[in-house]
Amino acid sequence: MTTPGAAPAGPEAPLSRRQDVRICALIGCGHFLSHFYMLCLPPLFLAWRAEFEVSYATLGLATAVMSATTAALQTPMGFWIDRHGARPFLVGGTLLMALSVSAMAFAPAFWMIVALALLSGVGNSVIHPADYAILAGSVNKSFMGRAFALHTFSGNLGFALAPPVIALLMTVMGWRAALLLVGLLGVPVVAAILWQSRILRDQAKPAPKPAGEAGAETAPSGRALLLSRPMLLFFGFFLLTAMAGSGVQSFVIAVLGQIWGTPVAVGSMVLTGYMVGATLGTLVGGWVADRTRRSLVGFVVLLTLVAMALLLALGLVPMPEVLMPVVATAAGLALGSSRTPRDVMLKDASPPGQIGKVFGFVSSGLPLGSAIMPVPMGVLIDLGHPELVLPAVAGLLGLSLLCMGGAEGAARAVRKAAAAARPAPAAARTMAAE
């Protein structure tokens, strides 16, 4: 009997591959909306300022509250998802997230928009832990890297499309109708998840072992798991890579302008190239992760070193303006290709039945890292040292590699200790898990 998420023996049947694609499409639609809703509010700030007569600082509360709520609740949501199953949370979270955005269309005062942003953040906090728990339990192991890649790609696509789509809808129908429309897009997504729920399986959970049985106390769980050395190092890995990416996205245009006198138009092409490369790179990384699972660490190290060199070259090596977007695209492609193997390594390090809390906790480092970095990078520029920004980014990426190597080594040691503590009849299951 095949366990959930395990690859079938022999070549995969076409039906199995089609089912993997359907699962990725269902999960990807919800993830797309999650990221779309996070960036659909900033384009409305000018309209809200005119209608509600509030300051820009007050306007920023809407996005800050939504993002902070999402980051703060991801870990507790992960605990509940591991305990009660991911599908009910995914359905309820997606519906709450979407309907809260729709309800903003009827807000008579700005404080109601902030309250609804908080509710949308509560719904959004479910997405990452639920998505990864379902993907781990539903998708064939041989397709797992590509499944994670498509998941990341769908989120990046939501980020990219939100500002232009909202801006276009606002010019055609006004901001209230625009929010009502995009919020209601979540309803058919929830309906599709319910309709196809039979193919969405929760992560496999090990049978509880009686106290005193060999291996019963080997693997940590709950808070002890999240505070274990492998998970804290994985958190640091995610945090540092997010800090580095935020530094590039926030200030590469200003840095190139001050160092080389690069025009804003060229700087914008550099940033666009970096973002496009990073997004497409996730798909490359997923394909590689499914082909070379045992050499993922070397793959991530190599690509990160390449990205570090290319980013340093942008800030230290004079080059023609036409070459700058090409270099930035290659740097983004290298970094993006390392993201999916990163997710696969974290999944492999997660004990059975604990994926929700692990991804909820570790992935909270991404928004935290993005929030931390803009201010210190801005201070460097204000102090007259824009030339230090890209070296600082490269340094953060180097530190992230140290965290990644330590995390993978610690996780491997934990797996070996758990395997050694298991009784002999469990040897076959140990090999399957590896």
BATORSE-643335 format. One record per residue (C-alpha): y, x, z; residue in three letters; residue number from 1. Coordinates in pm, whole numbers. Layout:
% BATORSE-643335
        v        u        w    aa     i
        Y        X        Z   ala   NUM
...
***
This chain:
% BATORSE-643335
        v        u        w    aa     i
        0        0        0   met     1
      339      141     -100   thr     2
      594      176      175   thr     3
      947       57      108   pro     4
     1146      314      -84   gly     5
      845      532     -162   ala     6
      777      631     -518   ala     7
      463      478     -669   pro     8
      175      700     -755   ala     9
      178      825    -1112   gly    10
      447      761    -1374   pro    11
      691      487    -1285   glu    12
      637      160    -1465   ala    13
      932       30    -1672   pro    14
      952     -270    -1439   leu    15
      999      -38    -1141   ser    16
     1281      152    -1314   arg    17
     1452     -171    -1418   arg    18
     1432     -291    -1059   gln    19
     1592       32     -936   asp    20
     1879      -25    -1180   val    21
     1921     -387    -1065   arg    22
     1934     -276     -702   ile    23
     2196      -13     -782   cys    24
     2401     -271     -974   ala    25
     2396     -517     -683   leu    26
     2484     -256     -421   ile    27
     2734      -91     -654   gly    28
     2929     -414     -709   cys    29
     2985     -453     -336   gly    30
     3082      -88     -303   his    31
     3323     -122     -596   phe    32
     3495     -414     -423   leu    33
     3506     -222      -94   ser    34
     3708       60     -251   his    35
     3906     -175     -476   phe    36
     4032     -375     -179   tyr    37
     4132      -55        5   met    38
     4380       31     -272   leu    39
     4482     -313     -392   cys    40
     4756     -348     -127   leu    41
     4995      -53     -197   pro    42
     5102     -186     -541   pro    43
     5224     -501     -360   leu    44
     5457     -319     -119   phe    45
     5776     -372     -323   leu    46
     5707     -745     -358   ala    47
     5624     -776       12   trp    48
     5935     -583      116   arg    49
     6154     -822      -82   ala    50
     5978    -1136       41   glu    51
     5916    -1052      407   phe    52
     6213     -817      460   glu    53
     6015     -547      641   val    54
     6045     -167      638   ser    55
     5819       66      443   tyr    56
     5674      190      772   ala    57
     5578     -168      858   thr    58
     5430     -216      512   leu    59
     5209       86      571   gly    60
     5051      -93      866   leu    61
     4850     -312      631   ala    62
     4661      -25      469   thr    63
     4652      179      792   ala    64
     4496     -106      990   val    65
     4239     -178      720   met    66
     4137      188      686   ser    67
     4134      258     1061   ala    68
     3926      -52     1137   thr    69
     3674       42      868   thr    70
     3640      399      999   ala    71
     3620      297     1366   ala    72
     3353       29     1319   leu    73
     3120      206     1076   gln    74
     2914      370     1349   thr    75
     2859       62     1571   pro    76
     2780     -138     1256   met    77
     2521      125     1172   gly    78
     2351       72     1510   phe    79
     2336     -306     1454   trp    80
     2211     -263     1098   ile    81
     1928      -35     1212   asp    82
     1834     -286     1481   arg    83
     1865     -617     1296   his    84
     1839     -530      925   gly    85
     2100     -455      660   ala    86
     2095     -759      431   arg    87
     2260    -1015      663   pro    88
     2534     -766      747   phe    89
     2588     -681      381   leu    90
     2626    -1047      285   val    91
     2849    -1134      580   gly    92
     3059     -818      555   gly    93
     3122     -853      182   thr    94
     3217    -1219      222   leu    95
     3452    -1150      515   leu    96
     3611     -857      332   met    97
     3674    -1060       16   ala    98
     3788    -1388      171   leu    99
     4030    -1203      399   ser   100
     4200    -1055       93   val   101
     4212    -1399      -71   ser   102
     4361    -1554      243   ala   103
     4654    -1309      220   met   104
     4775    -1520      -73   ala   105
     4867    -1795      172   phe   106
     5032    -1575      439   ala   107
     5375    -1709      542   pro   108
     5462    -1393      738   ala   109
     5373    -1025      716   phe   110
     5200    -1015     1054   trp   111
     4936    -1248      909   met   112
     4873    -1000      627   ile   113
     4818     -728      887   val   114
     4577     -952     1080   ala   115
     4386    -1033      762   leu   116
     4378     -662      671   ala   117
     4209     -601     1007   leu   118
     3948     -868      929   leu   119
     3893     -721      585   ser   120
     3843     -382      749   gly   121
     3579     -532      978   val   122
     3390     -658      672   gly   123
     3441     -329      491   asn   124
     3294     -130      779   ser   125
     2951     -275      700   val   126
     2936     -144      344   ile   127
     2841      223      383   his   128
     2572      193      653   pro   129
     2421     -120      495   ala   130
     2427       18      141   asp   131
     2251      342      229   tyr   132
     1994      167      447   ala   133
     1907      -69      161   ile   134
     1902      204     -105   leu   135
     1673      416      113   ala   136
     1434      123      159   gly   137
     1445      -28     -189   ser   138
     1478      247     -449   val   139
     1193      471     -563   asn   140
     1215      820     -419   lys   141
     1221      976     -767   ser   142
     1539      776     -847   phe   143
     1714      823     -510   met   144
     1959     1090     -624   gly   145
     2079      881     -917   arg   146
     2100      575     -694   ala   147
     2330      758     -452   phe   148
     2529      893     -748   ala   149
     2583      546     -894   leu   150
     2687      424     -550   his   151
     2955      693     -520   thr   152
     3063      640     -881   phe   153
     3114      267     -827   ser   154
     3337      335     -527   gly   155
     3548      587     -716   asn   156
     3581      337    -1000   leu   157
     3712       79     -754   gly   158
     3975      327     -631   phe   159
     4079      407     -989   ala   160
     4108       49    -1114   leu   161
     4275     -119     -816   ala   162
     4637       -8     -870   pro   163
     4662      -83    -1247   pro   164
     4470     -412    -1224   val   165
     4681     -543     -936   ile   166
     5002     -429    -1106   ala   167
     4902     -608    -1427   leu   168
     4796     -929    -1251   leu   169
     5115     -929    -1043   met   170
     5333     -921    -1355   thr   171
     5135    -1208    -1509   val   172
     5085    -1444    -1214   met   173
     5267    -1309     -907   gly   174
     5126    -1132     -604   trp   175
     4985    -1438     -429   arg   176
     4775    -1553     -724   ala   177
     4668    -1194     -790   ala   178
     4532    -1152     -437   leu   179
     4364    -1492     -447   leu   180
     4189    -1403     -772   leu   181
     4066    -1054     -679   val   182
     3956    -1174     -335   gly   183
     3748    -1453     -484   leu   184
     3565    -1195     -697   leu   185
     3362    -1124     -386   gly   186
     3206    -1471     -390   val   187
     2991    -1422     -705   pro   188
     2894    -1077     -578   val   189
     2767    -1230     -253   val   190
     2591    -1504     -452   ala   191
     2418    -1240     -666   ala   192
     2306    -1047     -356   ile   193
     2160    -1368     -206   leu   194
     1995    -1464     -536   trp   195
     1834    -1121     -578   gln   196
     1775    -1055     -209   ser   197
     1399    -1035     -255   arg   198
     1436     -693     -421   ile   199
     1666     -560     -146   leu   200
     1444     -419      124   arg   201
     1549     -265      452   asp   202
     1470       95      534   gln   203
     1118      160      656   ala   204
     1091      177     1034   lys   205
      818      365     1221   pro   206
      591      177     1455   ala   207
      695      235     1819   pro   208
      475      483     2002   lys   209
      354      427     2357   pro   210
      519      646     2617   ala   211
      325      964     2670   gly   212
      171      970     2323   glu   213
      220     1296     2131   ala   214
      544     1287     1933   gly   215
      679      984     2117   ala   216
      978     1173     2258   glu   217
     1022     1438     1985   thr   218
     1286     1285     1759   ala   219
     1619     1187     1915   pro   220
     1759      842     1849   ser   221
     2076      645     1911   gly   222
     2367      838     2058   arg   223
     2150     1145     2118   ala   224
     2072     1158     1746   leu   225
     2439     1136     1643   leu   226
     2535     1407     1893   leu   227
     2249     1634     1789   ser   228
     2334     1966     1622   arg   229
     2226     1863     1267   pro   230
     2433     1544     1266   met   231
     2744     1702     1415   leu   232
     2724     1975     1151   leu   233
     2678     1718      875   phe   234
     2982     1535     1014   phe   235
     3175     1861      995   gly   236
     3054     1914      639   phe   237
     3178     1571      530   phe   238
     3502     1607      726   leu   239
     3593     1947      580   leu   240
     3515     1850      220   thr   241
     3731     1538      262   ala   242
     4014     1749      407   met   243
     3995     1984      109   ala   244
     3990     1700     -143   gly   245
     4283     1531       28   ser   246
     4485     1852        9   gly   247
     4436     1872     -367   val   248
     4501     1503     -432   gln   249
     4813     1486     -216   ser   250
     5001     1801     -317   phe   251
     4862     1974     -626   val   252
     5150     1837     -838   ile   253
     5415     1960     -592   ala   254
     5239     2296     -539   val   255
     5212     2379     -909   leu   256
     5571     2271     -959   gly   257
     5701     2504     -688   gln   258
     5479     2803     -772   ile   259
     5489     2798    -1153   trp   260
     5761     2546    -1234   gly   261
     5496     2317    -1384   thr   262
     5648     1988    -1511   pro   263
     5547     1670    -1331   val   264
     5379     1539    -1647   ala   265
     5152     1844    -1665   val   266
     5090     1833    -1290   gly   267
     4987     1469    -1323   ser   268
     4740     1568    -1596   met   269
     4601     1834    -1361   val   270
     4546     1575    -1087   leu   271
     4398     1323    -1333   thr   272
     4162     1587    -1471   gly   273
     4049     1681    -1122   tyr   274
     3981     1317    -1030   met   275
     3798     1242    -1356   val   276
     3586     1555    -1318   gly   277
     3501     1470     -956   ala   278
     3399     1116    -1051   thr   279
     3180     1219    -1345   leu   280
     3036     1502    -1141   gly   281
     2871     1258     -901   thr   282
     2649     1138    -1187   leu   283
     2554     1495    -1277   val   284
     2473     1567     -914   gly   285
     2249     1262     -891   gly   286
     2046     1369    -1192   trp   287
     2008     1721    -1051   val   288
     1912     1590     -706   ala   289
     1621     1396     -857   asp   290
     1500     1702    -1048   arg   291
     1537     1986     -797   thr   292
     1511     1846     -445   arg   293
     1399     2178     -293   arg   294
     1694     2384     -420   ser   295
     1978     2147     -331   leu   296
     2135     2389      -83   val   297
     2167     2663     -343   gly   298
     2302     2411     -596   phe   299
     2572     2292     -354   val   300
     2667     2647     -255   val   301
     2696     2764     -615   leu   302
     2908     2470     -730   leu   303
     3134     2485     -425   thr   304
     3197     2856     -482   leu   305
     3282     2782     -846   val   306
     3524     2508     -738   ala   307
     3685     2743     -484   met   308
     3738     3008     -751   ala   309
     3889     2762     -997   leu   310
     4126     2610     -741   leu   311
     4238     2958     -633   leu   312
     4299     3047     -996   ala   313
     4534     2751    -1034   leu   314
     4756     2883     -757   gly   315
     4720     3259     -804   leu   316
     4666     3329    -1175   val   317
     4941     3260    -1431   pro   318
     4798     3053    -1716   met   319
     4924     2839    -2005   pro   320
     5013     2484    -1903   glu   321
     4763     2346    -2153   val   322
     4483     2528    -1966   leu   323
     4569     2393    -1620   met   324
     4415     2043    -1665   pro   325
     4099     2203    -1808   val   326
     4060     2429    -1503   val   327
     4127     2136    -1267   ala   328
     3873     1918    -1448   thr   329
     3610     2191    -1417   ala   330
     3689     2229    -1045   ala   331
     3658     1854     -993   gly   332
     3333     1845    -1189   leu   333
     3186     2122     -973   ala   334
     3288     1955     -647   leu   335
     3182     1608     -762   gly   336
     2840     1738     -864   ser   337
     2786     1865     -510   ser   338
     2856     1528     -346   arg   339
     2533     1345     -434   thr   340
     2306     1632     -317   pro   341
     2509     1624        6   arg   342
     2420     1256       54   asp   343
     2055     1317      -33   val   344
     2032     1600      222   met   345
     2176     1371      489   leu   346
     1927     1098      399   lys   347
     1638     1345      423   asp   348
     1765     1460      764   ala   349
     1779     1102      899   ser   350
     1479      991     1108   pro   351
     1301      678      978   pro   352
     1482      359     1073   gly   353
     1805      543     1168   gln   354
     1985      568      832   ile   355
     2246      301      908   gly   356
     2388      470     1216   lys   357
     2360      818     1063   val   358
     2554      731      747   phe   359
     2796      514      944   gly   360
     2880      804     1176   phe   361
     2877     1094      930   val   362
     3061      914      648   ser   363
     3340      824      892   ser   364
     3438     1189      853   gly   365
     3555     1113      499   leu   366
     3849      883      585   pro   367
     3924     1094      893   leu   368
     3946     1410      684   gly   369
     4165     1240      426   ser   370
     4400     1124      702   ala   371
     4423     1462      877   ile   372
     4516     1689      588   met   373
     4837     1565      419   pro   374
     5068     1641      715   val   375
     4975     2010      772   pro   376
     4972     2074      396   met   377
     5316     1916      374   gly   378
     5436     2138      659   val   379
     5324     2448      464   leu   380
     5533     2336      168   ile   381
     5831     2250      388   asp   382
     5815     2600      540   leu   383
     5842     2750      192   gly   384
     5478     2853      148   his   385
     5334     2632     -129   pro   386
     5126     2929     -243   glu   387
     4912     2889       72   leu   388
     4802     2531        4   val   389
     4526     2597     -251   leu   390
     4391     2900      -57   pro   391
     4380     2673      250   ala   392
     4181     2420       46   val   393
     3941     2694      -64   ala   394
     3905     2806      298   gly   395
     3814     2455      407   leu   396
     3549     2439      136   leu   397
     3409     2772      257   gly   398
     3389     2642      613   leu   399
     3217     2328      484   ser   400
     2942     2546      337   leu   401
     2882     2704      678   leu   402
     2846     2355      827   cys   403
     2615     2247      547   met   404
     2389     2552      584   gly   405
     2374     2509      960   gly   406
     2306     2136      929   ala   407
     2026     2180      678   glu   408
     1865     2459      881   gly   409
     1884     2258     1203   ala   410
     1746     1946     1032   ala   411
     1457     2147      890   arg   412
     1377     2281     1235   ala   413
     1379     1928     1380   val   414
     1142     1807     1107   arg   415
      904     2096     1171   lys   416
      906     2031     1545   ala   417
      837     1662     1489   ala   418
      553     1742     1248   ala   419
      396     1985     1494   ala   420
      406     1725     1773   ala   421
      232     1457     1570   arg   422
     -142     1403     1616   pro   423
     -376     1509     1336   ala   424
     -421     1162     1174   pro   425
      -47     1155     1107   ala   426
      -59     1465      885   ala   427
      -77     1264      563   ala   428
      228     1059      662   arg   429
      417     1381      744   thr   430
      350     1519      394   met   431
      462     1193      236   ala   432
      788     1196      431   ala   433
      856     1553      318   glu   434
***
